[in-house]
Amino acid sequence: MFDPDSYRQQSLRTWGQMASGWRDRNDWMMSLSGVVNDWIVERADPRPGQTFLEVASGAGDLGFRVAERVGDEGEVISTDFAPEMVEVASRLGQEKGISNIRHRVLDAERMDLESESVDGVVCRWGYMLMADSAAALGESRRVLREGGKLAFAVWAAPDRNPWAAVPGMTLVQRGHMDPPSPGAPGIFAMADPERINDLVTGAGFAKPELEEIPFDFVYPDFDDLWDSIVRLAGPLANVVNALPADEGQATREAIRENVDSFRNQDGSYTAPALTWGVLSN
Ligand SMILES: C[S@@+](CC[C@H](N)C(=O)[O-])C[C@H]1O[C@@H](n2cnc3c(N)ncnc32)[C@H](O)[C@@H]1O
C-alpha cells in the first residue's frame, strides 16, 4: 500500500543525497538535455518584468534561462523541496552572476506563496515524482495569475526511455525493487498523455498541448553511465547504493550486459530519451 507520508520523507532524503551529483554532472546534463529547457522557455514565453516560479528546480538551469528573459525588472523564484538542491542552484546562480533570481526551499504540494502572485510556472521533471501530483498542479494553478502559463516536462513511456527503464528493469529482475504500481509516483508516473490531461485539467487548467521532445543521453564509457545512475537517479540510486558490495558489483555487471545494445564502437553509449513537453494556462 502506498503511504504518501513515508514516500515524501524518503524522497526528500533521496534528493538531498543526489544534490552533489546534480551539481557535478550539471554541464553534462545541460549539454544533452538543454533542448528540453529551450522548449519550456519558448512555450512559457517569459516577458521582461514578469515574475516566474520554477518548481522542483534541482540545479536550477531552467530558472537561469527564464531569468534572462524576465530581465532586471522581473524575478524568478527558483524552488525545490530539498535544501541541498536549493543550495546547489543558489551557488550555480551566483557563479553565473544572476541577480534577478530568488532561491528558496518550497514543497510544490503545499506552496507558501500568495494566490495569483506569479505570471508563469515552469518545471522540468518534477511533477511525476511528487506523492500527490494533483495537489502540486492545484497549487501551481492557485499561485498563477489569470492567463499565466504553465509549461513543464515529464518523462514519456519506459520503452522510449531505455536509459532509465533498462537499469530499473534490471533491479526489478534481481528482486531489489518492486515493479512500479499503477498510480504511484515515479519517473514514468505521468507518461500517459491521458493522465497528463486529467491531472492538468483536474487542477483547473485548460486542456494542455503536448509535444514529444526527443534527445539522447550519451556516456563516454560504462563507468560514466554507472556514475549517472548512482549519483543522479534518485530512487534507483537509492536502491543500488544500499546493496551489499558483492551484489552491487553483480548488479553493475547485469546492467552493463543489458545496456550493451547502446554501446558504440568506441566504447561510448548512446541511449534515446523522450520527454513530453506540456503547455497550458
Ligand atoms: C529529477 S530532479 C529534476 C531537477 C531539475 N528540475 C532538472 O530537470 O534538472 C527532481 C527534482 O524534484 C525535486 N522534488 C521532488 N519532489 C518535490 C516536491 N514535492 N516539491 C518540490 N520539489 C520536489 C527533487 O528535490 C529534485 O531536485
The ligand as an ORCA input file, in Angstrom:
! r2SCAN-3c Opt
* xyz 0 1
  C      14.791     14.651    -11.499
  S      15.184     16.018    -10.498
  C      14.965     17.330    -11.709
  C      15.739     18.575    -11.365
  C      15.627     19.713    -12.383
  N      14.260     20.198    -12.486
  C      16.135     19.301    -13.735
  O      15.321     18.978    -14.610
  O      17.356     19.293    -13.926
  C      13.716     16.142     -9.499
  C      13.711     17.289     -8.507
  O      12.400     17.373     -7.941
  C      12.514     17.767     -6.594
  N      11.240     17.435     -5.911
  C      10.696     16.216     -5.735
  N       9.538     16.311     -5.049
  C       9.330     17.631     -4.804
  C       8.298     18.379     -4.156
  N       7.238     17.785     -3.580
  N       8.411     19.727     -4.111
  C       9.469     20.359     -4.669
  N      10.486     19.701     -5.267
  C      10.418     18.360     -5.354
  C      13.741     16.997     -6.118
  O      14.294     17.519     -4.946
  C      14.670     17.116     -7.336
  O      15.511     18.238     -7.226
*
